[in-house]
Amino acid sequence: MARVSSVAAFLLFLIKLGIGQREVTVQRGPLFRAEGYPVSISCKVTGHKGPSEQHFQWSIYLPTAPTQEVQIVSTMDDGFSYALYAQRVRNRAIYVERVQGNSVVLHIANLQRKDAGEYECHTPNTDGTYFGSYSAKTTLTDFMLTPGPSYTERFEAGDVRLDKLGASTFRLSIGRLQPSDQGQLFCEAIEWIQDPDETWTFITQKQTNQTTLRVRPEVKDFQVNLTAESMFAEGKPLELVCLVLGSSRAPQLQGVWFFNDKEMASVDAAGVLDLKTSYKERASQGQLQVSKLSPKAFSLRIFSVGPEDEGTYKCVVMKVERARTGSWQVLQRKQSPDTRVRLSKPAARSVNLSEKNKRQAVWEGEALALLCQAGGEESPLLVRWWHIPQGQTQPEFVAAMGQDGTVQLGPSYGESRNHGSVRLAKVNWATFQLDITSTAITDSGTYQCEVSEMIRNQARNMRKTQILVTVKSLESSLQVTLMSRQPQVKLADTFDLSCIVSAGYSDLKLPLTVTWQFQPAGSHVFYQLIQIAQNGTIEWGNDLSQFPKKTKVSQTPFRSQLLIHDATGEEAGVYQCHVEVYGINSLHTNSSAKAKANSHPLRIAVTLPKSTLKMNSTSHVQEVSTSSNVDIACSILARSQGKLPLSVTWYFSPISANPAQLEILEMDQNNVIQYGDEFLTPRRKQKFHMEKVSQALFQLHILNADHEDLGSYHCAVEEWLLLTNGTWHRLGEKKSGLTELKIKPTGSTVRVFKENWTENAIEHTDVAIHCQLESSGSPSSLFSVTWYWSRGSSGSQLLVSLQHDGLLEYGEEGLIKDLHCYRSSPKDFVLKLHQVELRDAGRYWCRVSEWQLHGKPSKWVNQASDESRHVVLTVLPSEPTFPSRICSSAPLLYFLVICPLVLLALLLASLLCLHWKSKRLAMLRFKASQDKALWVDLKRVGDKTSCKSDEDGHEDEEGN
């Protein structure tokens, strides 16, 4: 039972927590649709994790088998559909439309009776764990419409509809009204009941009031206009549009096109096209198209106009109606004015050739981009490029691009080219770009661009232009300079060495190999310190083991820099750098260096440091408008020589009922920034950040300052020295003056009830703490609330913030499961503590801020804020159980634990004693038996000796 209750309590905790769980919602039902009509059902998932684009699976439970799932369609599996729906899904009669990454709509184009049932929308889990709902259902209801005999044809055409809007509401829609529709309309409803034998029995029948429908006759007269341009260029498209003006809203019209008074084509009222024999071939080849754009517009389009299309065009429109025999009967006929179409002569086209960056000379290995731009009207173009090498007269074919975008490269510019590749691209219809990714000396010379117009698949009106390009060698203008800002370095200081490459092609960012060399003091030999190859590989020398541990390497195009930390006598000596310049494609071709150079030697001396540090200690007041950005300066007046590492810490003393000095952030001597405990939330990290403006100036930036930021700010700067043993030594610390931040009054005030009160709670219960406003404020205002907690003399801790936009931000991630903040009414904010413990006791208070929209573009601005008094929460222990009483009494606990151990030890000692005594007794018995046996043996020996003596004496006596 205890285990069951624990599981139940855990489930109850999860239910109460209820934050961030997945939830699937589907369009609310029941939905009513008629057979043959379309239906759309929406589905959305929220609170999910994983990718923003979620997948959806649709299924149905039919009334005949309400527990059996029938799969319809899926966004992730083309084979998801069961056979019942597979064909309709393949034909797009059933499909899923994605509205957003987490929202879709199921579309069924033509409902069938078998489509009625309970629809389920399911989303596969992407959350790692299952938490929330992953599917939702809705019901679609089996009804069929039966039209009357006079409306069957119009019902099938979609002009007559009956829609069910709810359980008892229906709507009749009649489109394309006819005179026969005029009369009295009413609705008749019949109610039925189903008997136990599943038969339906009539109950009652009622009719609505009659509605009079009058159909006004349509306007009969109409006019026909033909719109087209009178002048066209050969090969350009030509479109003529025949427009009908003044007819009824939905007339039945037939259009006929004439060219030089000969019929070309006709389109009847049903949209059936009839082309004359001479135009069928051009239409089949895609050169001509006749169509009906709308009920009142007919189109004739010739995609490529030629001389044979010059002449007079007109269109004839006839208003028709369907006779009883099924044929079309002409009611009225109108003709458009004649339109004369003539071909214009092509204008002279200009061609301009230039280098993309307006240069006529490039360096070896540099990319070359040539732009060939044609002027005039837009048309398909053919472009050819030629190259006349320097010192030659015969041009070489480079590349060509046809009107379809097909590119052809010359034999010397294809894949066999041993240096930079050649590409030809179309920027727009009139601009073509020739790119040589890495030039060689042989690419110097004259480039020629030829542009021809493609008219009806034939190249005409060719124009050409030229440009001279020079490719310069990299062997010239290479210089290497070695510099240091501290030729004399203090002990344990950091000094820099910069190897600067200067050349006319410095902006090319060509690959470099830089080799640093070092000659120790007292030596006459240079050793390799480090080599940074053109592919980024770094190789340290073998003879200078101290440098890798204390040297930072940075390299940019044409500049290599060494930062050597913790300078000692081992780093004193002469430095030199050697530079090799490679081509752009050297990483792929393994080619040799194009140019080489050495720098001059540079001697570095190491001296003892002298440390001084002085700060600007002037205090001042800074008053700003609410939501403006604030910059607070931390100015260093004097620093120790050698630019020792600094650590900068910013502090804040708020104006509140619980004043304390809070650490905002710290940048240590390694330039690592760490925020204080009260500023770890994402919102505060975004609000406060530090900038190193210069070596002597640091700034604290406060974004969108508000009333929560009121108080005093100052910085503390420490100077550090890294000793040779690898430890840091602080040389000194200085503090800046105070900067008091004030907010200019805005006229808005927010007031929180100032009442001290206490709250008693039993542990493992929930507690609600209220923060109430005296008034609900302006209707255009929003409010945010921040809750704090403190205990004893410790500093305050930010628990949670409810932002003005409704977002919750916790001071620590672990607090999400322990508390929740919400607004129960316009004037009441609540902090809910879940399952409080004894450690949750302390002082709680809130700060409420008022926000209003200001500015153009408008943004939310903090107008005012106020802080409540403290709520003292006392957590009482719950009623103890027998086990808890035992655990809460230390003497009893010790007795129950130690007493059995003592008894066990005594029992073991007794057993050992008995075992020892029994073993000793056995040994004594064994020894006694051995002694007895020995005594018997000795006695026997003594008897034998006595007997023998007696016999000997007897023998002696007989001898005598």
N, C-alpha and C positions, 0 to 999 in steps of 0.2 A: 504493500500500500504506500509506503514512503517513496518507493521508486516511481509509482504512478503519479503521485502528487507532485513530485519534482518535475516529471515530464510535462504535466499539465501546467505547472507554473512557468516552465520555460516556453511552452507554446503561447501562454497568455502574454508573456513578455514580448515575444515576437509580434503578436497581434498589436500590442500597445505601441511597439516601436514603429512599425508600419511606414518607414521612411525609405524611399528609393526602390520600392518593390515594383516589379513589372505588372502592368495592367493592360489587358486587351479589351477594347470596346468596339462593338459592332452596331450598325444602324438599328435603332430601336424599332421593334415590331409590335403587333403583327403587321405585315405588309400585304396589301390587297392589289392584285394585278389581274388583268384579263388575258385569256389565251390569245396568242398572236402578238401581244404587246411586249415592248422591252422593259427590263428592270435593271436597276443599278443599286448595289448594296455596298456601303462603305465600311471600312475596318481600319482601326488605328491602334498602335501599341505605344505606351509611354513607360517611363521609369526603367528602361532597359539599359544594359551595359553592352560592351562590345562595339561592333561597327555601327555607324549611323544608319546605314541602309539595311533594314531588316527584311527577312523573307516571310511570305504568307502562304498558307495552304487552305483551300476551301473544300469542304465536304458537305454532304447532305444526309439527313436521316429521313427516309420516306415514311409516310403514314402506314404503309403495309408492313414495314419492318423498322419500327422506331428505335431499336437498339443496334442496328447494323449500320456502320459507317460506309458511305459510298463516296469515294474520292472524286473531285471534279477537276481542279486545276491548281497548279503550284507555280510560284515565281522562281523556284530553285531546281525543279525536277521536271523535265519534259515528259517523262514516263509516269508521272504521278496519277494521271486520269485513268479511271476504270473504263471498261469497254462501253458502258452506258453513255458516257460523255466524251470519249476520246475523239470521235469523228467531229463533233461540234466544236471542240477545242482546237483541233487542227484547222478547221475552216474559219476560225476566228468568229464563229457564232457565239462562243463563250470565251471571254478573255479577261485578264486582270490589268487594270490601268494603275500605274504607280503615280500617286499625287505628290508624295514626298518620300523621303527615305523611310519614314515610319508610318506611312498612310497609303492605302490602296483602295480601289473601287472594283468590285466584281460586276461585269456587264454580261447580261444574257439578252441577245438581240431579239429573239422570237420565242416567247414563252410557250411551253407545251404543258399539257395536263400533268405529265409525269414530273414536272419541275416543282410541284408543290411539296412542301415539307419544312423541316427544321434545318437551317443552314448554320454551319459552324466555321468560324475563322480561327485558324491556329497559327501561332508563331513559334518556330523552333527556338530552343534555348541557346542564347549566346552569352549568358551571364556568369558562367563558371559554376554557379550553384542555382538550385531551383528556389525561387522566392517570389511569390505573387501568382497572378493568373496568366495562363498562356493561351487561352482560347475563350471565345464568346459565341453565343448563339442568338439567332433570330428566326422568326417563323414567317414563311411566305405562303398565303392562301390562294382549291381546285375549282376560278370560275370561268365559264365559257359564254361568249356573247353570240346571240342568234339574231341577225338582222331580219327586218320584214322583207317581203318579196320585192317591194318597190325600191328598196335601198341596198339590196345585196351587192350590186356592182359597185356602188359608191362606197359601201362599207369595206369591200375588198381593196379598193383603191386608197383607203385611208382617209376619205373625206368625212366619214361618219364614225364617231368614236363615242364610247361610253366608259367613263373612268369611275372607279370606286375610290372615294377620298377618305373613307373611314368606315366604321362598322355600320353606319346608317345614312351615309351621304354619297350620292351619285351625281355625275356630271355628264350631260349630253353635249357633244361638240359636232357642228355641221360646217364643213368647209365647202368652198365653191358653191355658194347658194344659187339655187335655180328658182324660177318662178313657181314651180310645183311645190316648193317648200313653204309657200305662204299659207297661213291658216292658224288654227288653234293648237298649241302644244301643251301637254300635261303629262305627269308621271303617275303611273299606277304601281302600287306596292302590294305584294301578296305575302302573308306570313304563313309559314308551314311549321309543323312539329313532326319529329321522327318518333314512331312507335317502337316498342321493344323488338318487334319483328323486322326492324330496319326499313319499314315503309314510311313514306311521308304523307301526312294528312293535312289538308287545307284548313286554316283557322279563320283568317279574315282577309279582306281586300279593301284598299282605300285608294283614292285618287287625290292629287294636288289640284289647286286652282289652275285654271287654264290661262295660258299666256299667248297673246296675239303676236304673230310673226308676219311682218310685211316686207317683201322683197322689192327694192326699187330697181327699175330697169337700168342697164349699163349705158354708158355713153357710146354711141355707135360710130361717130365720125373720128377719124384719126389721120395723122400725117406721117410721111416717111422721109427721113433725112439720111444721107450717106456721108460719113466722115472719113477723110483720108488726106494724106499729104500729096500735093500735086507733083513734087519733084523727088525722085529717088535715085540713089547711086546704084550702079550695076553691082550685083552680088549682095545687096542689102535686103533685109526683109521688108515686105509690104503687107499692111493689114488694112482692110476696109471694113467698117462697121456700119450696118444698116439698122437704124434706130426707129422705133415706132413711138409716136407721141400722140397723146390724147385719147387712147383707147381705154377700155375697162381694165380693172386691176389684174385679171387673169384671163386674157383673151386666148382664143385658139387661132394661131396665125401660121401661115405658110409663106416661106420666103424663096424667091427665085433670083439667081444672079445672072447678069448678062454682060458680055464683053464684045464691044463693037456690034451691038444688037443681036448677038448670037447667044443662046442660052448655054450657060456653063454648068450650073448645078442647081438643085432645089432641095429644101428641107421642109417636110410637111409638119403639120401641127403635132404629130406624135414623135417628131425628132428623127424620122427616117430620111436618110440622105440618098439622093439620086444624082450621080455624076455622069456627065456626057462622056462619050467614048474617048474623045481627044484629051480629056483631063484625068481619066482613070489611072493612066500610067504614071503621070507626075504625082498624083496623090499616093499611089502605092510605093513610090520611091521617097516619100516624105518631103517632097518639094512643095506641095499644095495641101491646104486644109480648109474645109468648109464645115462650120459648126453653128450651133444655136447657143449663144452665150446666156440668154435669159428668155423668158416668155416674150420679151419685146425687143430682142437684139439678136442679129444674125452677123456672123463673121466670115470673111474671106481672107485667107492669109497665104501669101506666096513667100517662101522662106529665102529664096535667092532670085532677085528680079533680073531678068535679061531683056534684050531688045525685043523679043517676041511678046513681052508683057506690056509694051507701050500701047495705049489706046484709050477708049472710052468705056467706063464701067457704070452700071446702074443696077438697082435692085427693085424688084416688084414684090409687094407684100399683100397677101389675100387673107381676109378674115373668113374663117370657115366654121362649119359645125358638122357633127356626125349625123348623117341621114339614117333612116331606119334600116336601109340596106347595108349599112356599115361603111359606105364611102363618104368622102369629105365633100360637102356642098359649099360653094363659094358664096359668101354673103356680101362682101365688099372688096374692092381691089384698089390699091394705091401704088404709085410709082415714084421713085426718088429722082431728083435731077441728075443729069449726066455729070460724071466726074472724069476729067481728062488726067491721065497719068503719063508723065514723061521722065526719061532717064537724064540725069545730070552728068555732065562731063567731070571726070575725076580731077580734083585740084592737085597742084604740085605739092608733094609731101617732103618736109624737111627732115633731115637726120642729123643728130648731134652726138658726138662721141667724146667722153670725158672719163678721167679717173675718179673713182668714187670719193676719194679724199682730196681732190683737186691738186694732185701731185703729178709731176712728169718724171720724177726720179725716185726710186726705191732702193733699199739696201738688199744685199744678197740674203736670201732666206726669208725676206718679208713678203707678206701676201700682197697680191696685186688684184684690184677689182676695177674693171672697165665697164662703164655704162653706155649702152647704145640706145638712144631715145628717139623715137619717130614722132613727128607732128602730124597734124591733120585729123580727119574724122576716124573714129574707131572702125577697124576692119581686121580680118585675119591677116597675119604677116608671116613671111618666111625670112629668117635672119641667118646670114653666113658670116663667119669670122676668119680673117686671114692674118698671117704674121710674116713680115719681111725682115729677116735677121739683119743686125747691124753689119754693114759692109757687103750686103748681098742685094740683088735686084729681083730674084725669083721668089714670089710669095709662097708660103706654106699654108695649107688648109688646116685650120685649128678646130673649128666646131661649127655645127649648124643646128637650128631648131625649126621644125615645121610648125604649121598652124595647129596641129593636134598636140603639140608639146613634145614630140619625139626628138631626142638629142642624138646627133651623130658626131663622133670625135675623129679628128684626123689621125693618120698613122703614127705621127710623132708625138701625139698628145693623149694616147690611150693609156692602158694599164701598164704598158712596157716603159713608160717614162720613169727615169731613175731618180727624179726629185719631185717637187710638189705637184699634186694632182691638179687636173683642170676640170672645172665644173661650169656649166652654162645653165642659167636659171632665168625664168620669166617673172619679172617683178610685177608688171601689170600688162595690159594689152599692148602698150606702146614702148615699154622699157625692158631691155634684156641685159643681164649682167654676166660677164665672163670673169671667173675667179681662177687665179693661179695661187694655190695655198702657200707655196714656198718657191720663190723665184731663184733662178740661177743667172750667172753672167750671160749665158746664151739666150736668155729671154729678152735681152735688150733689142730694140729695133722699132719698126713701125707696125702698128696694128690697124687693120682695116675692117670696118663693119658695113655689110651690104644688107639693105632692107628691101624686100619685094612684097607687093600686095598680092594676096591669094584671092583671085576673083573667079568663082566657079571652077575651083581646083586648078587654076592656072596662075603661074607667077607673072605679074605685070608691074610696070612702073618702078623699076629697080632704082634705088638711090644708095650712095655709099659715101663714107667719110673716113678720115685717118687721124691717128694720134701717135706721137713719138714718145717712147718710154725708154728710160735709162736705168739699168740695174747696177748699183755701185758695189764694189768689193768691200768686205769687212776687214781686210788687212790694214786699212788706214784708220787713223784717228783714235786708236785705242790707248788710253792712259789709265794707270792705276795709282791711287793716292791712299796712303795709310795715315789715319788721324786718330787722336785720342783727346778727350776733353780734360783728362787728368794725367799729364806726363809724370807728375809727382803725386803719389798716392799714400794716404795714411795707412798705418797698420790696421788690418781688419776691414778696410774700406773696400768699396767696389769701384773698379775702373773699367772703361769701355775702350774697345779698339774697333774702328770702322775702316773697312777696305772698300773704297769707293771707285767704281769703274765709270769713267767718263768717255763717251764716244758720240759721234754724230747720230748713232742709231740706238741711243739709250732707251728711247720709248718703245723699242721693238720687243723688249722683255725676252731676249734670246737666252737659251740655257747656258749657264756658267758652271765651271768647276773652279772652286776657290780652295787653295791649299795654304794654310797658316803655318808659319815656321817660327821657331823660337830658339834664341841663343842665350843660355843662362849666363848670369854675371860671372866673369872670370873664365869663360869658355870661348873658344874660337870656332866652334862648330855649330851650325844650324840643324835643329832637329824638327821633324814634322810634328806639329801640335795637333792639327785636325785637318781633314779634307772633306769638303761638301761637294759631292759630285753633281753633274747636271741632272741626274735622275732623282736627286734628293737623298742619296745614300750618304751617311756620315761615317767616317772612319777615323778613329783616334790613333795618334802615334803610340809606339810601344815604349818609348824612353821617357815620357813625361806623365807619370801616373797620377800626379796631383791635380791635373787640369780637369779631367772628366767630372770630378766630384763638385767642382766649384765654378764651372764655366757654363754660361747659357749662350746658346748659338741661335741667331736669327738671321735669316737671309731673305732679301727681296731682290727683284731684278736689278742687277748692276749695283748691289750693295750687300756686303756681308759684315755682320757685327758680332763681336764677342763681348759678353759681360762677365768679368772675372770677379767673383766675390771673395771676401775674407782674404785680402791681399797679405802676403807674407814675403819674406826675403826670397823664397823659392821662385816667385813670379817676377822678380826684378831681373831685367835683362833687355835684349834687343828682339823686336818682333818684325816680321816681314810677311807679306802675302803675295801669292802667285796666282794669276787668273788666266783661264783658258775659255775662249768663247766658241760655242758650237752653233750649228744651224738649227732651225726650228724642228726638223725631222730627225735630228741626231739620235733621239731615243729609240727610233724604229729602224734606222739604217746603220747604227754603230759607226758613223763616219768620224773622221778625225777632227781635231779642233781647227777652227777657221783662223783664229788669232790668239797670241799669247803675250803676256807682259808681267813684269815684277814691279812691286812698289819699292819705295825707298825704305831703309831700315828706320825703326823708331824705338828709342830707348825709354823704358819705364823704370822709375825709381820709387821705392816704398819707404815712407817716413811714418813717424808716430803721429797719431791724431790729437787734436785739441778740440774739446767739445764745448759748444755754447748753444743755448736754445732760449728764445725769448718770444713771448706771445703778446698779442694786442689784448689788454685786459680792460678796455673801455666798455662800460655797460650802456645800453641804449634801449629805447622802446620803439617797436615797429608796429604800426597800426595799418591793417589792410581790410579790404572789403571781403565779405564772405564769399567762399568758393574761388578766390583768387589764388594764384601760385605764389609761394613765399620762398625766398632764398636767404639763408642765414649764413654769414661768413665766419670762417675760422682762419684768422690771419696769423702767419708766422713772421715775426719781425727779424729774427736772426736764427741761423741754423749752424750746426757744427760743420766744419770743413769735411769734405769727403762724401757729403750727401748720405749720411747714415740712414738706415731704414727707420720709418716712422710708423707708429700706430696712432690712430685717431679714433676717439670714442665720443659720441654725442649723447647728452643727457637732457632730460625733460622733467620739469617740476610743474605738474598741472595745478590749476586753480580748482580745487574740489574740497569736499568735506573730509577727504582722507588724503591730505597732501603727502607726497613722497617723491624722491628723486628716482626717475625711471631711466634705465639705459635703453636708448633707441637702437643704436647699432654701433658696431666696432669694426674698423678695418685694421687688422694686425700688421706687423712688420712684413709679413709675406703677402700683403695686399688681399688677404682673405676677409671677406665681409661676413659678419655674423650679427643677426638681429637679437635684441633683448627679449626676455620672456614675454613682455607685454606687447611686443610688436611682431609676433611670429605669424599672425594671420595673413592670408593672401592680400586682403584689402589694405592692411597697414604696410605690408612690404611694398605694395604698389604706390602707396601714398608717400612714404618716406624713402628717399634714397640719397646717397652721397656722391659728390663729384669732386674729383681732383682737378681743379682749374689750372693750377701751376704747382711748382715745387713749394711755394710759400702760401698757397691759398687753397683751402678746402671749403666746399659749400654743402649745406644740408638743404635739399629741395623738398618742400612740402606742397603736394598737389591738392588743389581744391580745399584750401584751409577752411575750417569751420570752428564752431564753438568748442568742440572736443579738443581742439589743438591749442586752446588758450593756456598760457603759462610762460615759464622762463626756460630758455635754452642756452646751453653752453657746451663747449668741446674741451676735451683733455687730450693733449698731444704728448707722446712718449718717444724718446729717441733711443734706438737699440744698436748694440754692437755685437756681431757674431764672432765669438772667440774661436781660436784655432781648434779647440777641443769639441767644437760643434754646438756649444751652448750659447744662448742669447744673454746679453748683459744690458740692463736698462741704465742708460746714462743719466736720465733725468725726466721729469714730468712737469708740464706747465698747463695752466687752465686759462681759457679765454674769459672775457667779461660776459655778463648775462645779457641776453637779448630777450626782452619781454614782448610777447606777441599778443596784440589786441585786435579784436574784430570791430570794425565800425558798426554802430547800431543801425539796424534796418527798419525799425519800427515794429517788427513782429516780436511777440513774446509768447513763450510757452511756459506754463507753470505746472509743476508736479506737486501733489499734496505732500506737505512737510509734516510727517507724523512718525514719531519713533514708536515702534511696537515690537513685541516679542512673539515668537511662534514656537510652540512645543509640538514635537512629533515623535512617534515611536518608530524605531528603526524597522526597515523593510516595508515601510508604507510610503505612499505618494504624498508630496507636499506641493501646494500651489501658493506662490507669492505674487501679490498684485502690485502694480505700479499704475496709479490713477492720475489722469489729467484733471485740472479744475474746469476746463472747457474743451470741447471737441475741436476748436479752431476753425479756420476758414474752410469752406467747402473745397477750395482749390489747393489746400495744403495736404501733404502726406507726412507721416511721422515715422521715425526710426527709433529703436530702443536698444540700449546696450546694458547688459547685466554684469555686475562685478561681485566678487566675493573676497573676503579677507578673514583671517583668523589670528587672534592674538596680536603680536607686534609685527607680524610678517606683512609684506607689501600686498597690494591688491592684485587680484587675478581676473582677467577678462574671461567671462564664461561663454557668452553667446551674444550675437548681434542680429536683430531683425531689421534688415535694411528697408528703406522707404519703398523699394520695388518688390518687397515680399520675400527676398532671398535671405536664407539663414546662413550665418557664418560663425563657426565655433572657434573658440580660442585654441582648443586642442582637439585632434580627431577623436581621442578617446572619450570625449564628453558627449558624443552623439547619442550613445545608448543610455546615458545617465540623466539627461535633461532635455527639455523642449520649450521653445518660446513661441507664443502666439498672441494674437490680439482678439480678446473675447468680445469687445464692444468698442465703439469709437473713442471712449475715454479710458479703457482698461486694457493694460498689457499684463500678461500672465507668464511667470516662469514656473514650469512644471518640473519638479524633481522626482525621478522614478526610484523607488526602493531605496530611500535614504539610509545612510549608515552613520555611525557615530562620528566618523571623520568629516561628514558633511556639515557639522555644526559650525556656526560662525556668523559673520555679518554679511548681509546681502543688500544691495541697492542698485538703482537703475539711473540711467541718463537718457532723456528723451529729447530728440531734435526734430525741429519743424522744417520741412522742405517745400519750396515753391518754384514754379517755372519762371525763368527770367532770360532775357536776351534773345537775339536773333542770330543763328538758330537757337531756339529755346533749349535750356537745360535746367536740370533740377539743382537748386541752390539751397544750402543750409542757412536758414534765416535766424534761428535762435535755438537754444537748448537749455535744459534745466536738469538738476540732479535731485533725487529723492533723499530722504533720511534713511537711516540704516534699519533693516529688519534683522533682529537677533534671533537666529534659529537654534533651538536646543533640541538635540536628538536624544531621546530616552531609550534605554535598552528595553527590548521586548520581554514578555513574561518568560522567565527561564523554565526550561524543562528539566527533568531529572538528569539526563546526560549533561545539559549545559551547567546545572548547579555543580555537578562533580568537576567539570572542567574549569569552572570559575573559582573553585576553592583550591588554592595551592597546597595547603597541608594535607587535605583529604586526597588530592590527586597524588601527592608524593607517597602517602601511606598506602594507597591502593596499588601503586606501581612498585614501591620498594619492598613492602612486606612480603609479597609472594617471592621476590628474589631472595630475601634473607632466609625464608623458610626453605626454599629450594637449596640454598647453599648449606644450611644446617643438615638437611636430609642427605646431601651428597657427602658431607663430612662424616656423618654417622655411618653411612654405608662403607666409606673408606676405612674408618676405624674398625668396624666389625670385620671387614676383609683382612685388614692387617693383623688383628688379633687371632683370627682363625688360622691364618697362614703361620703366625709365630707359634701357636699351640701345636700345629702339625709338625713344625720343625723340632720343637722340644720333645714331642713324642718319638720322633724318628731318632733324635740324639740319645734319648733314654734307652731305646731299644738297642741301639748300637753299643752303648756302654754296658748293658746287661749281657749282650752277646760276647763282648770282649772279656768281661769278668768270668764268664763260664769257661771260655777258652783258656784263660790263665789258670784257672782252678784245675782244669784237666791236665795242663802241663805240669803243675806243681805236684799233683798226685803221681804222675808218671815218674817224676824225678825222685820222689821219696821212695818209691818202690824199687827203683834202680839202685839207690844207695843202700838200701837194705840188702839187696841181693849181693852187691859187691862186698859188703861187710861179711856177709855169710860165707862167701867164697874165700875171703881172706882167713877167716877163722878155720875153715877146713884145710887150708894150706898149712897153717901153722901146726 
